[in-house]
Amino acid sequence: RSKRITGPYRDKDGKKMLKGGGTLVLGGDAEYAGIGHCGLAQDAEGQWYIIAHGYSLADNGASKMVLRRLDFVNGWPAVK
């Protein structure tokens, strides 16, 4: 993020994106080899969720829908 539309953009740790910075929000884990094509949704109570597809390790790499709660810690997204 940046304070100006023209940048510089920095990750959660303050590293410039043009210098290799980046903050992973959701990645592969023990259930999924990889996560991709994500979107966000908010329920009626105001809780945010991240919805994506993941390649299921238990199902020979089949693409499955992944739904995770999304909170914000110090203004940054964090998956539970």
Helices and strands as residue ranges (DSSP letters): G 17-19, E 32-42, E 48-56, E 63-73, E 76-79
